[in-house]
Amino acid sequence: GEKEGGGVLISDGVVMAGQFANNRFNEYQELSPGYFIIGLCTKNKEAAGQEAIEHRKLGHHPMVVCSSDWSNLAPGWYVVVYGTLANEDELKLLNGFKFYGGFDYYIKYSGDRKPSI
């Protein structure tokens, strides 16, 4: 059957955030609100960027976001986000899941994106 909608694609321990449309998986170019899959959280933007680069080499597709841009995240941090889960049902998919490369992650609801000033 045809699958459409947003979510994550998990294959061989690699996670990508994106959208299913026309039986194709298209990566998101920016994150939507939801339950973020977070790896590194740091005050150092360069360290977050380096973490993202290293994990892209493993096949992951992380993005670095500033926590100050999201209503439910503590401000002032650079967060490496590996994907977004839309709801609590999708959280169950990751229970005890180990990503390729063996990095630690945690899940946090992002809240809404704050408007740009």
Contacts in CASP RR format, 6 or more apart in sequence:
PFRMAT RR
TARGET T0000
AUTHOR 0000-0000-0000
METHOD contacts of the structure
MODEL  1
GEKEGGGVLISDGVVMAGQFANNRFNEYQELSPGYFIIGLCTKNKEAAGQ
EAIEHRKLGHHPMVVCSSDWSNLAPGWYVVVYGTLANEDELKLLNGFKFY
GGFDYYIKYSGDRKPSI
2 22 0 8 1.000
2 23 0 8 1.000
3 20 0 8 1.000
3 23 0 8 1.000
4 19 0 8 1.000
4 20 0 8 1.000
4 21 0 8 1.000
4 22 0 8 1.000
5 19 0 8 1.000
5 20 0 8 1.000
5 21 0 8 1.000
6 18 0 8 1.000
6 19 0 8 1.000
6 20 0 8 1.000
6 32 0 8 1.000
6 86 0 8 1.000
7 17 0 8 1.000
7 18 0 8 1.000
7 19 0 8 1.000
7 20 0 8 1.000
7 84 0 8 1.000
7 85 0 8 1.000
7 86 0 8 1.000
7 90 0 8 1.000
8 15 0 8 1.000
8 16 0 8 1.000
8 17 0 8 1.000
8 18 0 8 1.000
8 37 0 8 1.000
8 83 0 8 1.000
8 84 0 8 1.000
8 85 0 8 1.000
8 90 0 8 1.000
8 93 0 8 1.000
9 15 0 8 1.000
9 16 0 8 1.000
9 18 0 8 1.000
9 25 0 8 1.000
10 93 0 8 1.000
10 97 0 8 1.000
12 100 0 8 1.000
13 97 0 8 1.000
13 98 0 8 1.000
13 99 0 8 1.000
13 100 0 8 1.000
14 58 0 8 1.000
14 59 0 8 1.000
14 60 0 8 1.000
14 99 0 8 1.000
14 100 0 8 1.000
15 37 0 8 1.000
15 60 0 8 1.000
15 61 0 8 1.000
15 82 0 8 1.000
15 83 0 8 1.000
15 99 0 8 1.000
16 25 0 8 1.000
16 27 0 8 1.000
16 60 0 8 1.000
16 61 0 8 1.000
16 83 0 8 1.000
17 27 0 8 1.000
17 28 0 8 1.000
17 31 0 8 1.000
17 61 0 8 1.000
17 63 0 8 1.000
17 81 0 8 1.000
17 82 0 8 1.000
17 83 0 8 1.000
17 84 0 8 1.000
18 25 0 8 1.000
18 26 0 8 1.000
18 27 0 8 1.000
18 28 0 8 1.000
19 25 0 8 1.000
19 26 0 8 1.000
19 28 0 8 1.000
20 26 0 8 1.000
27 61 0 8 1.000
28 84 0 8 1.000
30 63 0 8 1.000
31 63 0 8 1.000
31 65 0 8 1.000
31 81 0 8 1.000
31 83 0 8 1.000
31 84 0 8 1.000
31 110 0 8 1.000
32 84 0 8 1.000
32 86 0 8 1.000
33 70 0 8 1.000
33 84 0 8 1.000
33 110 0 8 1.000
33 111 0 8 1.000
33 112 0 8 1.000
33 113 0 8 1.000
34 84 0 8 1.000
34 85 0 8 1.000
34 86 0 8 1.000
34 109 0 8 1.000
34 110 0 8 1.000
34 111 0 8 1.000
35 84 0 8 1.000
35 85 0 8 1.000
35 86 0 8 1.000
35 87 0 8 1.000
35 88 0 8 1.000
35 90 0 8 1.000
35 91 0 8 1.000
35 107 0 8 1.000
35 108 0 8 1.000
35 109 0 8 1.000
35 110 0 8 1.000
36 73 0 8 1.000
36 79 0 8 1.000
36 81 0 8 1.000
36 83 0 8 1.000
36 84 0 8 1.000
36 107 0 8 1.000
36 108 0 8 1.000
36 109 0 8 1.000
36 110 0 8 1.000
37 81 0 8 1.000
37 82 0 8 1.000
37 83 0 8 1.000
37 84 0 8 1.000
37 85 0 8 1.000
37 94 0 8 1.000
37 105 0 8 1.000
37 107 0 8 1.000
38 79 0 8 1.000
38 80 0 8 1.000
38 81 0 8 1.000
38 82 0 8 1.000
38 105 0 8 1.000
38 106 0 8 1.000
38 107 0 8 1.000
38 108 0 8 1.000
39 51 0 8 1.000
39 62 0 8 1.000
39 79 0 8 1.000
39 80 0 8 1.000
39 81 0 8 1.000
39 82 0 8 1.000
39 103 0 8 1.000
39 104 0 8 1.000
39 105 0 8 1.000
39 106 0 8 1.000
40 47 0 8 1.000
40 48 0 8 1.000
40 51 0 8 1.000
40 79 0 8 1.000
40 80 0 8 1.000
41 67 0 8 1.000
41 77 0 8 1.000
41 78 0 8 1.000
41 79 0 8 1.000
41 80 0 8 1.000
42 48 0 8 1.000
42 77 0 8 1.000
42 78 0 8 1.000
43 76 0 8 1.000
43 77 0 8 1.000
43 78 0 8 1.000
44 78 0 8 1.000
45 64 0 8 1.000
45 78 0 8 1.000
47 78 0 8 1.000
48 64 0 8 1.000
48 78 0 8 1.000
48 79 0 8 1.000
48 80 0 8 1.000
49 64 0 8 1.000
49 78 0 8 1.000
49 80 0 8 1.000
51 62 0 8 1.000
51 80 0 8 1.000
52 62 0 8 1.000
52 63 0 8 1.000
52 64 0 8 1.000
52 80 0 8 1.000
55 62 0 8 1.000
55 80 0 8 1.000
55 82 0 8 1.000
55 101 0 8 1.000
55 103 0 8 1.000
56 62 0 8 1.000
58 100 0 8 1.000
58 101 0 8 1.000
59 100 0 8 1.000
60 82 0 8 1.000
60 99 0 8 1.000
60 100 0 8 1.000
61 82 0 8 1.000
61 83 0 8 1.000
62 80 0 8 1.000
62 81 0 8 1.000
62 82 0 8 1.000
62 83 0 8 1.000
63 80 0 8 1.000
63 81 0 8 1.000
63 83 0 8 1.000
64 78 0 8 1.000
64 79 0 8 1.000
64 80 0 8 1.000
64 81 0 8 1.000
65 78 0 8 1.000
65 79 0 8 1.000
65 81 0 8 1.000
66 76 0 8 1.000
66 77 0 8 1.000
66 78 0 8 1.000
66 79 0 8 1.000
67 73 0 8 1.000
67 74 0 8 1.000
67 75 0 8 1.000
67 76 0 8 1.000
67 77 0 8 1.000
67 78 0 8 1.000
67 79 0 8 1.000
68 75 0 8 1.000
68 76 0 8 1.000
68 77 0 8 1.000
68 114 0 8 1.000
69 113 0 8 1.000
69 114 0 8 1.000
70 110 0 8 1.000
70 111 0 8 1.000
70 112 0 8 1.000
70 113 0 8 1.000
70 114 0 8 1.000
71 110 0 8 1.000
71 111 0 8 1.000
71 112 0 8 1.000
71 113 0 8 1.000
71 114 0 8 1.000
72 108 0 8 1.000
72 109 0 8 1.000
72 110 0 8 1.000
72 111 0 8 1.000
72 112 0 8 1.000
73 79 0 8 1.000
73 108 0 8 1.000
73 110 0 8 1.000
73 111 0 8 1.000
82 99 0 8 1.000
82 105 0 8 1.000
84 110 0 8 1.000
85 91 0 8 1.000
85 93 0 8 1.000
85 94 0 8 1.000
85 107 0 8 1.000
91 107 0 8 1.000
94 107 0 8 1.000
99 105 0 8 1.000
END
